[in-house]
Amino acid sequence: MRDARFEVALDIQPGDRADIERLRAHGWKLSDPGALAAVSAFRGYVRASGAEFSPAQNIYVDTHCGWFSDRTVRYLACGRPALVQDTGFSEHLPTGEGLVAFRTVEEAVAGARALLADYPRHRAAARRIAAEHFAGARAIAPLLAAAGLAP
């Protein structure tokens, strides 16, 4: 994999036509998020993707709360690397291979290049992160214990 094309699924209103045109002028492909809302459609979309690129909402970045998207977990579980704006999750999850955190535009560019430079290694690492940190037993056990339902 030598080149990448970025795609964004946004519900941009017709009155914001300038935003649509600006994104397209910079090479972004736009997708309708409504068309991806069904589970089967979203599953196929993730599997057809090379990776996830996800800037976070400012509130999560500014508060450094560790917010992490369930969508990112789906990408990792499908063996798709994720390039995600750091909200503090890097203090709890391994980053650098498979899951690449960024804080600046320059770090995002470097992260995208790193993913492209050794894509098979990043795919394997993504799947490993999902299995080690988000598998059912590991993810649910602390919730059950906190609720007093653990055996």
Secondary structure, DSSP 8 states (H G I E B T S, - for coil): ------EEE----GGGHHHHHHHHHTT-EEE-GGGG-SHHHHHHHHHH-S-EEE---HHHHHHT-----HHHHHHHHTT--EEEE-SSGGGTS--SSSEEEESSHHHHHHHHHHHHHTHHHHHHHHHHHHHHHHSHHHHHHHHHHHTT---
